[in-house]
Amino acid sequence: MSRAGSSRPGGAAARSQRYWPLLVVVIGVVLGMTIVFVGDDSWRLGCLIVGSALGIGAVERLALPAADAGLLQVRSKLFDIAFLALSGGAVIILALSVPAGR
C-alpha cells in the first residue's frame, strides 16, 4: 500500500530543497548577529556579515528560477532582489561609515 504523496517523483526531496536558499541567508544573519553580541569591538564585522548574507540572498533570488527559490520568494522577483540588495547594501554602508568609538 503506497502513500498518496509518494507517487510523485522527488516530492519530499523537492520540498526540502526549497528551504536551502532562505536557510543560507538566515544562517548568515544569525552568525552576524552572534558576532555583534559577542563583544564591543566585533559589531562592525557582524554587521558586514549580516549585510553580506542579505546580498547573497539577492544573488540567489536573481540566479535561481522561481521553482527553486523556495521560501526566498516573497513577492515579485524584482521586488525581492531590490529589497534584499538595498537592505544588505544599507547595512554594509552604515557599518563602514560609523566612526570608530573613543
C-alpha positions in Angstrom: 0.0 0.0 0.0 1.6 3.3 -1.1 1.1 6.7 0.5 -0.7 9.4 -1.5 2.3 11.8 -1.5 4.9 9.1 -2.5 3.5 8.7 -6.1 5.1 11.9 -7.2 8.8 11.6 -8.0 11.0 13.6 -5.7 8.2 15.0 -3.7 9.9 15.1 -0.3 13.3 15.9 -1.8 11.9 18.8 -3.8 10.2 20.2 -0.8 13.3 20.1 1.3 15.4 21.9 -1.4 13.0 24.9 -1.2 14.4 25.7 2.3 18.1 25.9 1.3 18.2 29.4 -0.3 16.5 31.0 2.7 18.5 28.9 5.2 21.8 30.2 3.8 20.6 33.8 4.4 19.2 33.0 7.9 22.4 31.3 8.9 24.5 34.3 7.7 22.2 36.7 9.6 22.3 34.6 12.8 26.1 34.3 12.5 26.5 38.0 12.1 24.2 38.9 14.9 26.0 36.4 17.2 29.3 38.1 16.3 27.7 41.5 17.0 26.7 40.5 20.5 30.0 38.7 21.4 32.0 41.8 22.1 32.2 45.6 21.8 34.8 45.6 19.1 33.2 43.0 16.8 29.9 44.8 15.9 31.3 46.1 12.6 32.4 42.6 11.4 29.0 41.2 12.5 27.1 43.9 10.5 29.3 43.3 7.5 28.4 39.6 7.7 24.6 40.4 8.0 24.8 42.7 5.0 26.7 40.2 3.0 24.2 37.5 3.9 21.4 39.7 2.6 23.4 40.4 -0.6 23.9 36.7 -1.1 20.1 36.3 -0.8 19.7 38.9 -3.5 22.1 37.0 -5.8 20.4 33.7 -5.0 17.0 35.2 -5.9 18.4 36.6 -9.1 20.1 33.4 -10.2 17.5 30.8 -9.1 14.3 30.2 -11.1 11.1 30.7 -9.3 10.6 27.0 -8.7 14.0 26.7 -6.9 13.9 30.0 -5.0 11.5 28.4 -2.5 10.9 30.4 0.7 13.2 33.2 -0.5 10.4 34.1 -3.0 8.0 36.5 -1.3 6.8 39.0 -3.9 7.8 39.6 -7.5 11.4 38.7 -8.5 12.3 42.4 -9.0 10.9 43.4 -5.6 12.7 40.6 -3.7 16.0 41.3 -5.4 15.7 45.1 -4.8 14.7 44.7 -1.2 17.5 42.2 -0.3 20.1 44.2 -2.2 19.1 47.6 -0.8 18.9 46.2 2.8 22.2 44.4 2.6 23.8 47.5 1.0 22.4 49.8 3.6 23.7 47.6 6.5 27.2 47.4 4.9 27.3 51.2 4.2 26.2 52.0 7.7 28.7 49.6 9.2 31.5 51.1 7.3 30.5 54.7 7.7 30.0 54.8 11.5 33.2 56.2 13.1 35.2 54.1 15.5 34.4 54.6 19.2 36.6 56.5 21.6 
